[in-house]
Amino acid sequence: MFPFSFEWAWDAGHYLFFGGMWYTIIILSLGMTFCVVKTIVDTASGKGGHHGDDDAHHGTCCSNKGNNGHH
C-alpha cells in the first residue's frame, strides 16, 4: 500500500516511521553536502592534501630531494 492510495491511513506508526526516515535522510544529506563544500573550498584555497607526495609529508622542498628528506 502506498501513500497516494486512497486506502492509506495516516496513523502514529506512519508518522513515526516517515519522520525518522526523513530525519535520517536530511542528516546524511547535510553531512555529505558539508564534505563536498569543504572539499571544494579547501581545493580552491590550495589547502588540499598532498597524497603520495613524500616531500610534502616530511616538510622538505623540491630542491632538497637529494638528501632524502633528512636535515
mmCIF file of the N, C-alpha and C atoms, coordinates in Angstrom:
data_MODEL
# 
_entry.id   MODEL 
# 
loop_
_atom_site.group_PDB 
_atom_site.id 
_atom_site.type_symbol 
_atom_site.label_atom_id 
_atom_site.label_alt_id 
_atom_site.label_comp_id 
_atom_site.label_asym_id 
_atom_site.label_entity_id 
_atom_site.label_seq_id 
_atom_site.pdbx_PDB_ins_code 
_atom_site.Cartn_x 
_atom_site.Cartn_y 
_atom_site.Cartn_z 
_atom_site.occupancy 
_atom_site.B_iso_or_equiv 
_atom_site.pdbx_formal_charge 
_atom_site.auth_seq_id 
_atom_site.auth_comp_id 
_atom_site.auth_asym_id 
_atom_site.auth_atom_id 
_atom_site.pdbx_PDB_model_num 
ATOM 1   N N  . MET A 1 1  ? 0.848  -1.175 0.000  1.00 0.00 ? 1  MET A N  1 
ATOM 2   C CA . MET A 1 1  ? 0.000  0.000  0.000  1.00 0.00 ? 1  MET A CA 1 
ATOM 3   C C  . MET A 1 1  ? 0.900  1.246  0.000  1.00 0.00 ? 1  MET A C  1 
ATOM 4   N N  . PHE A 1 2  ? 0.544  2.217  -0.807 1.00 0.00 ? 2  PHE A N  1 
ATOM 5   C CA . PHE A 1 2  ? 1.340  3.428  -0.981 1.00 0.00 ? 2  PHE A CA 1 
ATOM 6   C C  . PHE A 1 2  ? 0.593  4.644  -0.442 1.00 0.00 ? 2  PHE A C  1 
ATOM 7   N N  . PRO A 1 3  ? 1.303  5.716  -0.072 1.00 0.00 ? 3  PRO A N  1 
ATOM 8   C CA . PRO A 1 3  ? 0.637  6.905  0.481  1.00 0.00 ? 3  PRO A CA 1 
ATOM 9   C C  . PRO A 1 3  ? -0.338 7.561  -0.489 1.00 0.00 ? 3  PRO A C  1 
ATOM 10  N N  . PHE A 1 4  ? -0.120 7.401  -1.781 1.00 0.00 ? 4  PHE A N  1 
ATOM 11  C CA . PHE A 1 4  ? -1.030 8.037  -2.732 1.00 0.00 ? 4  PHE A CA 1 
ATOM 12  C C  . PHE A 1 4  ? -2.272 7.185  -2.979 1.00 0.00 ? 4  PHE A C  1 
ATOM 13  N N  . SER A 1 5  ? -2.330 6.013  -2.368 1.00 0.00 ? 5  SER A N  1 
ATOM 14  C CA . SER A 1 5  ? -3.502 5.151  -2.484 1.00 0.00 ? 5  SER A CA 1 
ATOM 15  C C  . SER A 1 5  ? -4.597 5.672  -1.553 1.00 0.00 ? 5  SER A C  1 
ATOM 16  N N  . PHE A 1 6  ? -5.843 5.530  -1.967 1.00 0.00 ? 6  PHE A N  1 
ATOM 17  C CA . PHE A 1 6  ? -6.970 6.054  -1.187 1.00 0.00 ? 6  PHE A CA 1 
ATOM 18  C C  . PHE A 1 6  ? -7.160 5.292  0.124  1.00 0.00 ? 6  PHE A C  1 
ATOM 19  N N  . GLU A 1 7  ? -6.685 4.058  0.199  1.00 0.00 ? 7  GLU A N  1 
ATOM 20  C CA . GLU A 1 7  ? -6.855 3.269  1.415  1.00 0.00 ? 7  GLU A CA 1 
ATOM 21  C C  . GLU A 1 7  ? -5.805 3.597  2.473  1.00 0.00 ? 7  GLU A C  1 
ATOM 22  N N  . TRP A 1 8  ? -4.870 4.459  2.164  1.00 0.00 ? 8  TRP A N  1 
ATOM 23  C CA . TRP A 1 8  ? -3.795 4.793  3.097  1.00 0.00 ? 8  TRP A CA 1 
ATOM 24  C C  . TRP A 1 8  ? -4.376 5.519  4.300  1.00 0.00 ? 8  TRP A C  1 
ATOM 25  N N  . ALA A 1 9  ? -4.010 5.058  5.479  1.00 0.00 ? 9  ALA A N  1 
ATOM 26  C CA . ALA A 1 9  ? -4.469 5.695  6.718  1.00 0.00 ? 9  ALA A CA 1 
ATOM 27  C C  . ALA A 1 9  ? -3.249 6.212  7.474  1.00 0.00 ? 9  ALA A C  1 
ATOM 28  N N  . TRP A 1 10 ? -3.192 7.546  7.634  1.00 0.00 ? 10 TRP A N  1 
ATOM 29  C CA . TRP A 1 10 ? -2.071 8.124  8.374  1.00 0.00 ? 10 TRP A CA 1 
ATOM 30  C C  . TRP A 1 10 ? -2.327 7.940  9.863  1.00 0.00 ? 10 TRP A C  1 
ATOM 31  N N  . ASP A 1 11 ? -1.541 7.059  10.484 1.00 0.00 ? 11 ASP A N  1 
ATOM 32  C CA . ASP A 1 11 ? -1.654 6.856  11.921 1.00 0.00 ? 11 ASP A CA 1 
ATOM 33  C C  . ASP A 1 11 ? -0.295 7.148  12.561 1.00 0.00 ? 11 ASP A C  1 
ATOM 34  N N  . ALA A 1 12 ? -0.200 6.973  13.866 1.00 0.00 ? 12 ALA A N  1 
ATOM 35  C CA . ALA A 1 12 ? 1.022  7.325  14.593 1.00 0.00 ? 12 ALA A CA 1 
ATOM 36  C C  . ALA A 1 12 ? 2.229  6.534  14.090 1.00 0.00 ? 12 ALA A C  1 
ATOM 37  N N  . GLY A 1 13 ? 2.046  5.286  13.720 1.00 0.00 ? 13 GLY A N  1 
ATOM 38  C CA . GLY A 1 13 ? 3.147  4.471  13.218 1.00 0.00 ? 13 GLY A CA 1 
ATOM 39  C C  . GLY A 1 13 ? 3.737  5.022  11.928 1.00 0.00 ? 13 GLY A C  1 
ATOM 40  N N  . HIS A 1 14 ? 2.876  5.489  11.030 1.00 0.00 ? 14 HIS A N  1 
ATOM 41  C CA . HIS A 1 14 ? 3.347  6.069  9.775  1.00 0.00 ? 14 HIS A CA 1 
ATOM 42  C C  . HIS A 1 14 ? 4.091  7.377  10.025 1.00 0.00 ? 14 HIS A C  1 
ATOM 43  N N  . TYR A 1 15 ? 3.551  8.213  10.897 1.00 0.00 ? 15 TYR A N  1 
ATOM 44  C CA . TYR A 1 15 ? 4.233  9.472  11.219 1.00 0.00 ? 15 TYR A CA 1 
ATOM 45  C C  . TYR A 1 15 ? 5.604  9.208  11.845 1.00 0.00 ? 15 TYR A C  1 
ATOM 46  N N  . LEU A 1 16 ? 5.678  8.229  12.734 1.00 0.00 ? 16 LEU A N  1 
ATOM 47  C CA . LEU A 1 16 ? 6.936  7.911  13.391 1.00 0.00 ? 16 LEU A CA 1 
ATOM 48  C C  . LEU A 1 16 ? 7.950  7.366  12.381 1.00 0.00 ? 16 LEU A C  1 
ATOM 49  N N  . PHE A 1 17 ? 7.514  6.433  11.544 1.00 0.00 ? 17 PHE A N  1 
ATOM 50  C CA . PHE A 1 17 ? 8.425  5.833  10.568 1.00 0.00 ? 17 PHE A CA 1 
ATOM 51  C C  . PHE A 1 17 ? 8.919  6.869  9.557  1.00 0.00 ? 17 PHE A C  1 
ATOM 52  N N  . PHE A 1 18 ? 7.993  7.600  8.943  1.00 0.00 ? 18 PHE A N  1 
ATOM 53  C CA . PHE A 1 18 ? 8.390  8.568  7.931  1.00 0.00 ? 18 PHE A CA 1 
ATOM 54  C C  . PHE A 1 18 ? 9.150  9.743  8.544  1.00 0.00 ? 18 PHE A C  1 
ATOM 55  N N  . GLY A 1 19 ? 8.814  10.132 9.755  1.00 0.00 ? 19 GLY A N  1 
ATOM 56  C CA . GLY A 1 19 ? 9.576  11.177 10.434 1.00 0.00 ? 19 GLY A CA 1 
ATOM 57  C C  . GLY A 1 19 ? 11.018 10.752 10.664 1.00 0.00 ? 19 GLY A C  1 
ATOM 58  N N  . GLY A 1 20 ? 11.219 9.528  11.144 1.00 0.00 ? 20 GLY A N  1 
ATOM 59  C CA . GLY A 1 20 ? 12.565 9.012  11.345 1.00 0.00 ? 20 GLY A CA 1 
ATOM 60  C C  . GLY A 1 20 ? 13.320 8.842  10.045 1.00 0.00 ? 20 GLY A C  1 
ATOM 61  N N  . MET A 1 21 ? 12.613 8.385  9.011  1.00 0.00 ? 21 MET A N  1 
ATOM 62  C CA . MET A 1 21 ? 13.253 8.202  7.707  1.00 0.00 ? 21 MET A CA 1 
ATOM 63  C C  . MET A 1 21 ? 13.730 9.536  7.142  1.00 0.00 ? 21 MET A C  1 
ATOM 64  N N  . TRP A 1 22 ? 12.862 10.558 7.171  1.00 0.00 ? 22 TRP A N  1 
ATOM 65  C CA . TRP A 1 22 ? 13.261 11.854 6.620  1.00 0.00 ? 22 TRP A CA 1 
ATOM 66  C C  . TRP A 1 22 ? 14.307 12.540 7.484  1.00 0.00 ? 22 TRP A C  1 
ATOM 67  N N  . TYR A 1 23 ? 14.258 12.328 8.808  1.00 0.00 ? 23 TYR A N  1 
ATOM 68  C CA . TYR A 1 23 ? 15.284 12.865 9.690  1.00 0.00 ? 23 TYR A CA 1 
ATOM 69  C C  . TYR A 1 23 ? 16.645 12.283 9.317  1.00 0.00 ? 23 TYR A C  1 
ATOM 70  N N  . THR A 1 24 ? 16.693 10.982 9.096  1.00 0.00 ? 24 THR A N  1 
ATOM 71  C CA . THR A 1 24 ? 17.940 10.316 8.709  1.00 0.00 ? 24 THR A CA 1 
ATOM 72  C C  . THR A 1 24 ? 18.431 10.802 7.354  1.00 0.00 ? 24 THR A C  1 
ATOM 73  N N  . ILE A 1 25 ? 17.539 10.908 6.391  1.00 0.00 ? 25 ILE A N  1 
ATOM 74  C CA . ILE A 1 25 ? 17.917 11.373 5.050  1.00 0.00 ? 25 ILE A CA 1 
ATOM 75  C C  . ILE A 1 25 ? 18.463 12.792 5.106  1.00 0.00 ? 25 ILE A C  1 
ATOM 76  N N  . ILE A 1 26 ? 17.839 13.653 5.890  1.00 0.00 ? 26 ILE A N  1 
ATOM 77  C CA . ILE A 1 26 ? 18.281 15.044 5.995  1.00 0.00 ? 26 ILE A CA 1 
ATOM 78  C C  . ILE A 1 26 ? 19.656 15.131 6.656  1.00 0.00 ? 26 ILE A C  1 
ATOM 79  N N  . ILE A 1 27 ? 19.870 14.373 7.739  1.00 0.00 ? 27 ILE A N  1 
ATOM 80  C CA . ILE A 1 27 ? 21.166 14.394 8.427  1.00 0.00 ? 27 ILE A CA 1 
ATOM 81  C C  . ILE A 1 27 ? 22.269 13.895 7.500  1.00 0.00 ? 27 ILE A C  1 
ATOM 82  N N  . LEU A 1 28 ? 22.033 12.797 6.787  1.00 0.00 ? 28 LEU A N  1 
ATOM 83  C CA . LEU A 1 28 ? 23.039 12.282 5.853  1.00 0.00 ? 28 LEU A CA 1 
ATOM 84  C C  . LEU A 1 28 ? 23.298 13.265 4.707  1.00 0.00 ? 28 LEU A C  1 
ATOM 85  N N  . SER A 1 29 ? 22.256 13.882 4.192  1.00 0.00 ? 29 SER A N  1 
ATOM 86  C CA . SER A 1 29 ? 22.412 14.843 3.106  1.00 0.00 ? 29 SER A CA 1 
ATOM 87  C C  . SER A 1 29 ? 23.196 16.080 3.562  1.00 0.00 ? 29 SER A C  1 
ATOM 88  N N  . LEU A 1 30 ? 22.925 16.570 4.750  1.00 0.00 ? 30 LEU A N  1 
ATOM 89  C CA . LEU A 1 30 ? 23.665 17.724 5.265  1.00 0.00 ? 30 LEU A CA 1 
ATOM 90  C C  . LEU A 1 30 ? 25.134 17.376 5.485  1.00 0.00 ? 30 LEU A C  1 
ATOM 91  N N  . GLY A 1 31 ? 25.405 16.189 5.988  1.00 0.00 ? 31 GLY A N  1 
ATOM 92  C CA . GLY A 1 31 ? 26.788 15.768 6.195  1.00 0.00 ? 31 GLY A CA 1 
ATOM 93  C C  . GLY A 1 31 ? 27.548 15.647 4.890  1.00 0.00 ? 31 GLY A C  1 
ATOM 94  N N  . MET A 1 32 ? 26.926 15.050 3.890  1.00 0.00 ? 32 MET A N  1 
ATOM 95  C CA . MET A 1 32 ? 27.574 14.904 2.585  1.00 0.00 ? 32 MET A CA 1 
ATOM 96  C C  . MET A 1 32 ? 27.760 16.265 1.921  1.00 0.00 ? 32 MET A C  1 
ATOM 97  N N  . THR A 1 33 ? 26.778 17.148 2.055  1.00 0.00 ? 33 THR A N  1 
ATOM 98  C CA . THR A 1 33 ? 26.898 18.486 1.482  1.00 0.00 ? 33 THR A CA 1 
ATOM 99  C C  . THR A 1 33 ? 28.046 19.243 2.133  1.00 0.00 ? 33 THR A C  1 
ATOM 100 N N  . PHE A 1 34 ? 28.181 19.136 3.446  1.00 0.00 ? 34 PHE A N  1 
ATOM 101 C CA . PHE A 1 34 ? 29.287 19.782 4.149  1.00 0.00 ? 34 PHE A CA 1 
ATOM 102 C C  . PHE A 1 34 ? 30.628 19.270 3.632  1.00 0.00 ? 34 PHE A C  1 
ATOM 103 N N  . CYS A 1 35 ? 30.748 17.953 3.471  1.00 0.00 ? 35 CYS A N  1 
ATOM 104 C CA . CYS A 1 35 ? 32.010 17.369 2.998  1.00 0.00 ? 35 CYS A CA 1 
ATOM 105 C C  . CYS A 1 35 ? 32.355 17.841 1.587  1.00 0.00 ? 35 CYS A C  1 
ATOM 106 N N  . VAL A 1 36 ? 31.373 17.890 0.706  1.00 0.00 ? 36 VAL A N  1 
ATOM 107 C CA . VAL A 1 36 ? 31.618 18.321 -0.669 1.00 0.00 ? 36 VAL A CA 1 
ATOM 108 C C  . VAL A 1 36 ? 32.013 19.798 -0.696 1.00 0.00 ? 36 VAL A C  1 
ATOM 109 N N  . VAL A 1 37 ? 31.287 20.635 0.040  1.00 0.00 ? 37 VAL A N  1 
ATOM 110 C CA . VAL A 1 37 ? 31.591 22.068 0.062  1.00 0.00 ? 37 VAL A CA 1 
ATOM 111 C C  . VAL A 1 37 ? 32.966 22.312 0.671  1.00 0.00 ? 37 VAL A C  1 
ATOM 112 N N  . LYS A 1 38 ? 33.307 21.618 1.767  1.00 0.00 ? 38 LYS A N  1 
ATOM 113 C CA . LYS A 1 38 ? 34.614 21.785 2.388  1.00 0.00 ? 38 LYS A CA 1 
ATOM 114 C C  . LYS A 1 38 ? 35.721 21.333 1.446  1.00 0.00 ? 38 LYS A C  1 
ATOM 115 N N  . THR A 1 39 ? 35.507 20.267 0.704  1.00 0.00 ? 39 THR A N  1 
ATOM 116 C CA . THR A 1 39 ? 36.496 19.804 -0.262 1.00 0.00 ? 39 THR A CA 1 
ATOM 117 C C  . THR A 1 39 ? 36.727 20.835 -1.352 1.00 0.00 ? 39 THR A C  1 
ATOM 118 N N  . ILE A 1 40 ? 35.658 21.423 -1.854 1.00 0.00 ? 40 ILE A N  1 
ATOM 119 C CA . ILE A 1 40 ? 35.773 22.431 -2.913 1.00 0.00 ? 40 ILE A CA 1 
ATOM 120 C C  . ILE A 1 40 ? 36.495 23.664 -2.383 1.00 0.00 ? 40 ILE A C  1 
ATOM 121 N N  . VAL A 1 41 ? 36.146 24.118 -1.182 1.00 0.00 ? 41 VAL A N  1 
ATOM 122 C CA . VAL A 1 41 ? 36.782 25.305 -0.603 1.00 0.00 ? 41 VAL A CA 1 
ATOM 123 C C  . VAL A 1 41 ? 38.257 25.043 -0.334 1.00 0.00 ? 41 VAL A C  1 
ATOM 124 N N  . ASP A 1 42 ? 38.590 23.883 0.242  1.00 0.00 ? 42 ASP A N  1 
ATOM 125 C CA . ASP A 1 42 ? 39.989 23.563 0.522  1.00 0.00 ? 42 ASP A CA 1 
ATOM 126 C C  . ASP A 1 42 ? 40.809 23.438 -0.750 1.00 0.00 ? 42 ASP A C  1 
ATOM 127 N N  . THR A 1 43 ? 40.243 22.842 -1.773 1.00 0.00 ? 43 THR A N  1 
ATOM 128 C CA . THR A 1 43 ? 40.956 22.696 -3.039 1.00 0.00 ? 43 THR A CA 1 
ATOM 129 C C  . THR A 1 43 ? 41.168 24.052 -3.703 1.00 0.00 ? 43 THR A C  1 
ATOM 130 N N  . ALA A 1 44 ? 40.155 24.903 -3.667 1.00 0.00 ? 44 ALA A N  1 
ATOM 131 C CA . ALA A 1 44 ? 40.270 26.221 -4.289 1.00 0.00 ? 44 ALA A CA 1 
ATOM 132 C C  . ALA A 1 44 ? 41.276 27.105 -3.557 1.00 0.00 ? 44 ALA A C  1 
ATOM 133 N N  . SER A 1 45 ? 41.418 26.918 -2.244 1.00 0.00 ? 45 SER A N  1 
ATOM 134 C CA . SER A 1 45 ? 42.347 27.748 -1.491 1.00 0.00 ? 45 SER A CA 1 
ATOM 135 C C  . SER A 1 45 ? 43.746 27.143 -1.407 1.00 0.00 ? 45 SER A C  1 
ATOM 136 N N  . GLY A 1 46 ? 43.961 26.005 -2.021 1.00 0.00 ? 46 GLY A N  1 
ATOM 137 C CA . GLY A 1 46 ? 45.273 25.379 -2.049 1.00 0.00 ? 46 GLY A CA 1 
ATOM 138 C C  . GLY A 1 46 ? 45.610 24.595 -0.799 1.00 0.00 ? 46 GLY A C  1 
ATOM 139 N N  . LYS A 1 47 ? 44.631 24.321 0.054  1.00 0.00 ? 47 LYS A N  1 
ATOM 140 C CA . LYS A 1 47 ? 44.882 23.565 1.274  1.00 0.00 ? 47 LYS A CA 1 
ATOM 141 C C  . LYS A 1 47 ? 44.594 22.076 1.089  1.00 0.00 ? 47 LYS A C  1 
ATOM 142 N N  . GLY A 1 48 ? 44.477 21.630 -0.134 1.00 0.00 ? 48 GLY A N  1 
ATOM 143 C CA . GLY A 1 48 ? 44.193 20.221 -0.389 1.00 0.00 ? 48 GLY A CA 1 
ATOM 144 C C  . GLY A 1 48 ? 45.340 19.337 0.039  1.00 0.00 ? 48 GLY A C  1 
ATOM 145 N N  . GLY A 1 49 ? 45.052 18.079 0.308  1.00 0.00 ? 49 GLY A N  1 
ATOM 146 C CA . GLY A 1 49 ? 46.074 17.132 0.742  1.00 0.00 ? 49 GLY A CA 1 
ATOM 147 C C  . GLY A 1 49 ? 47.049 16.819 -0.372 1.00 0.00 ? 49 GLY A C  1 
ATOM 148 N N  . HIS A 1 50 ? 48.251 16.406 0.010  1.00 0.00 ? 50 HIS A N  1 
ATOM 149 C CA . HIS A 1 50 ? 49.291 16.049 -0.945 1.00 0.00 ? 50 HIS A CA 1 
ATOM 150 C C  . HIS A 1 50 ? 49.514 14.549 -0.875 1.00 0.00 ? 50 HIS A C  1 
ATOM 151 N N  . HIS A 1 51 ? 48.530 13.778 -1.259 1.00 0.00 ? 51 HIS A N  1 
ATOM 152 C CA . HIS A 1 51 ? 48.614 12.330 -1.173 1.00 0.00 ? 51 HIS A CA 1 
ATOM 153 C C  . HIS A 1 51 ? 49.657 11.803 -2.141 1.00 0.00 ? 51 HIS A C  1 
ATOM 154 N N  . GLY A 1 52 ? 50.517 10.961 -1.644 1.00 0.00 ? 52 GLY A N  1 
ATOM 155 C CA . GLY A 1 52 ? 51.542 10.359 -2.478 1.00 0.00 ? 52 GLY A CA 1 
ATOM 156 C C  . GLY A 1 52 ? 52.766 11.223 -2.659 1.00 0.00 ? 52 GLY A C  1 
ATOM 157 N N  . ASP A 1 53 ? 52.786 12.410 -2.100 1.00 0.00 ? 53 ASP A N  1 
ATOM 158 C CA . ASP A 1 53 ? 53.926 13.314 -2.237 1.00 0.00 ? 53 ASP A CA 1 
ATOM 159 C C  . ASP A 1 53 ? 54.702 13.279 -0.928 1.00 0.00 ? 53 ASP A C  1 
ATOM 160 N N  . ASP A 1 54 ? 55.768 12.496 -0.871 1.00 0.00 ? 54 ASP A N  1 
ATOM 161 C CA . ASP A 1 54 ? 56.532 12.317 0.365  1.00 0.00 ? 54 ASP A CA 1 
ATOM 162 C C  . ASP A 1 54 ? 57.199 13.600 0.822  1.00 0.00 ? 54 ASP A C  1 
ATOM 163 N N  . ASP A 1 55 ? 57.606 14.465 -0.111 1.00 0.00 ? 55 ASP A N  1 
ATOM 164 C CA . ASP A 1 55 ? 58.269 15.706 0.271  1.00 0.00 ? 55 ASP A CA 1 
ATOM 165 C C  . ASP A 1 55 ? 57.333 16.610 1.053  1.00 0.00 ? 55 ASP A C  1 
ATOM 166 N N  . ALA A 1 56 ? 56.057 16.659 0.665  1.00 0.00 ? 56 ALA A N  1 
ATOM 167 C CA . ALA A 1 56 ? 55.104 17.492 1.388  1.00 0.00 ? 56 ALA A CA 1 
ATOM 168 C C  . ALA A 1 56 ? 54.857 16.923 2.785  1.00 0.00 ? 56 ALA A C  1 
ATOM 169 N N  . HIS A 1 57 ? 54.914 15.607 2.922  1.00 0.00 ? 57 HIS A N  1 
ATOM 170 C CA . HIS A 1 57 ? 54.683 14.981 4.222  1.00 0.00 ? 57 HIS A CA 1 
ATOM 171 C C  . HIS A 1 57 ? 55.846 15.251 5.180  1.00 0.00 ? 57 HIS A C  1 
ATOM 172 N N  . HIS A 1 58 ? 57.073 15.245 4.668  1.00 0.00 ? 58 HIS A N  1 
ATOM 173 C CA . HIS A 1 58 ? 58.244 15.438 5.510  1.00 0.00 ? 58 HIS A CA 1 
ATOM 174 C C  . HIS A 1 58 ? 58.637 16.907 5.656  1.00 0.00 ? 58 HIS A C  1 
ATOM 175 N N  . GLY A 1 59 ? 57.977 17.790 4.952  1.00 0.00 ? 59 GLY A N  1 
ATOM 176 C CA . GLY A 1 59 ? 58.236 19.211 5.081  1.00 0.00 ? 59 GLY A CA 1 
ATOM 177 C C  . GLY A 1 59 ? 59.488 19.668 4.365  1.00 0.00 ? 59 GLY A C  1 
ATOM 178 N N  . THR A 1 60 ? 59.938 18.958 3.340  1.00 0.00 ? 60 THR A N  1 
ATOM 179 C CA . THR A 1 60 ? 61.115 19.372 2.590  1.00 0.00 ? 60 THR A CA 1 
ATOM 180 C C  . THR A 1 60 ? 60.685 19.999 1.285  1.00 0.00 ? 60 THR A C  1 
ATOM 181 N N  . CYS A 1 61 ? 61.583 20.718 0.686  1.00 0.00 ? 61 CYS A N  1 
ATOM 182 C CA . CYS A 1 61 ? 61.308 21.402 -0.574 1.00 0.00 ? 61 CYS A CA 1 
ATOM 183 C C  . CYS A 1 61 ? 61.745 20.520 -1.746 1.00 0.00 ? 61 CYS A C  1 
ATOM 184 N N  . CYS A 1 62 ? 61.257 20.843 -2.909 1.00 0.00 ? 62 CYS A N  1 
ATOM 185 C CA . CYS A 1 62 ? 61.619 20.068 -4.103 1.00 0.00 ? 62 CYS A CA 1 
ATOM 186 C C  . CYS A 1 62 ? 63.106 20.165 -4.421 1.00 0.00 ? 62 CYS A C  1 
ATOM 187 N N  . SER A 1 63 ? 63.745 21.265 -4.045 1.00 0.00 ? 63 SER A N  1 
ATOM 188 C CA . SER A 1 63 ? 65.169 21.415 -4.347 1.00 0.00 ? 63 SER A CA 1 
ATOM 189 C C  . SER A 1 63 ? 66.041 20.577 -3.410 1.00 0.00 ? 63 SER A C  1 
ATOM 190 N N  . ASN A 1 64 ? 65.466 20.013 -2.356 1.00 0.00 ? 64 ASN A N  1 
ATOM 191 C CA . ASN A 1 64 ? 66.227 19.222 -1.402 1.00 0.00 ? 64 ASN A CA 1 
ATOM 192 C C  . ASN A 1 64 ? 66.026 17.710 -1.577 1.00 0.00 ? 64 ASN A C  1 
ATOM 193 N N  . LYS A 1 65 ? 65.642 17.280 -2.768 1.00 0.00 ? 65 LYS A N  1 
ATOM 194 C CA . LYS A 1 65 ? 65.360 15.871 -2.972 1.00 0.00 ? 65 LYS A CA 1 
ATOM 195 C C  . LYS A 1 65 ? 66.595 14.999 -2.835 1.00 0.00 ? 65 LYS A C  1 
ATOM 196 N N  . GLY A 1 66 ? 67.778 15.546 -3.009 1.00 0.00 ? 66 GLY A N  1 
ATOM 197 C CA . GLY A 1 66 ? 68.996 14.760 -2.937 1.00 0.00 ? 66 GLY A CA 1 
ATOM 198 C C  . GLY A 1 66 ? 69.312 14.234 -1.547 1.00 0.00 ? 66 GLY A C  1 
ATOM 199 N N  . ASN A 1 67 ? 68.769 14.858 -0.498 1.00 0.00 ? 67 ASN A N  1 
ATOM 200 C CA . ASN A 1 67 ? 69.091 14.408 0.850  1.00 0.00 ? 67 ASN A CA 1 
ATOM 201 C C  . ASN A 1 67 ? 68.028 13.478 1.445  1.00 0.00 ? 67 ASN A C  1 
ATOM 202 N N  . ASN A 1 68 ? 67.093 13.005 0.638  1.00 0.00 ? 68 ASN A N  1 
ATOM 203 C CA . ASN A 1 68 ? 66.063 12.060 1.057  1.00 0.00 ? 68 ASN A CA 1 
ATOM 204 C C  . ASN A 1 68 ? 65.225 12.562 2.234  1.00 0.00 ? 68 ASN A C  1 
ATOM 205 N N  . GLY A 1 69 ? 65.091 13.834 2.373  1.00 0.00 ? 69 GLY A N  1 
ATOM 206 C CA . GLY A 1 69 ? 64.249 14.398 3.411  1.00 0.00 ? 69 GLY A CA 1 
ATOM 207 C C  . GLY A 1 69 ? 64.896 14.525 4.774  1.00 0.00 ? 69 GLY A C  1 
ATOM 208 N N  . HIS A 1 70 ? 66.172 14.153 4.901  1.00 0.00 ? 70 HIS A N  1 
ATOM 209 C CA . HIS A 1 70 ? 66.865 14.263 6.178  1.00 0.00 ? 70 HIS A CA 1 
ATOM 210 C C  . HIS A 1 70 ? 67.602 15.594 6.262  1.00 0.00 ? 70 HIS A C  1 
ATOM 211 N N  . HIS A 1 71 ? 67.551 16.219 7.409  1.00 0.00 ? 71 HIS A N  1 
ATOM 212 C CA . HIS A 1 71 ? 68.169 17.548 7.562  1.00 0.00 ? 71 HIS A CA 1 
ATOM 213 C C  . HIS A 1 71 ? 69.508 17.397 8.192  1.00 0.00 ? 71 HIS A C  1 
# 
